[in-house]
């Protein structure tokens, strides 16, 4: 049985190589603390040398994605590296990053006037090996443009996060993973009033050579924590009425 399992694993690795996937290893140091979510990626490891798309049409999805990405940056920037954040209409309040253990002064914010400038800055930043990650807020991203970004991260090893405001053209890129992060009601200790840890519905809409899925995750102060009781969370979410969702696309 062990021999058959080893042969199967070897065949899977060969197929991934033929498809252009470059293995990153599976050591604990390379993981980002996403728990079960990481298992859907090839080798069970979050792909760092890759482009990740986040669909952020509504303001609350954009805010949730910012928080989720901040949690990832807390891990990616542990070695002291900086991050570049690019956009034409940034809404992020830098000081809020400290809630996710990210030092705001290590984020280089590049506020530009046009999408063309944002794309150019993004590509150039992704070529800088000294960066841990690049976060870019873009409305559109063509197939050719996404290929150029992917080539940049493969050479530099920098992780790219693209916050996409236009979900209509989401299928035309070569992103390794496509995410949709939505806010969920928080849970407070012993039912006390107030706000609990940030909680999200994490949907992996696309995973290159992996398995898409839906998960519930929260930021527990020092890292991500899986929420196992999905049924209770969904019941609570259904009780919350989000009003005025129509016609509220950001950007």
C-alpha angles and dihedrals in degrees: 000000000000091000092051090048091051091050091050092050091048091051091049091051091049092050091051091051091049088052091053099257114143112209116234100192128247107251121142091245091062095054122097100208100257092132114197092011092066090059091069090065122083109276091009091273129121106246108241099172090064148080117259121195123208118195106220109170098142124053093240091052089050092052091046091050091050090055094045092049090048088058090053091047090055087065099036093051097048092108092060098262121144132235132220120219115195129188148133097223108022115187097175116118103219095211090061089069090075088072086068095046093258118135106228093209089065091060114088107209114205109191110188136176105235141034089241091058092046092052092048093049090047094053094046092047092050088059092060108099092196093069125089095207146342123223116197130184108211135164096204136017122182126212093253092047092050090050090054091051091048091051089051095054093045089058099041102033091229118144115236124208117189118193103206118201095181110067093176094081097038094118095062101075137081096229114154091223135013117205137189114195118192127181121248130195111274125237121228126205114269091352093290116162120260136055128314130200116315109271129195143188100229114202120185101201094177134015119180107233089351142087122271118221148151125254142171116230137168137191107244099192098267101036148335119307128194118234107219100186096074094161093059091046093051091048090053091046091052090055091058113084115212106202129199096017093146118092095010101117110150126234 
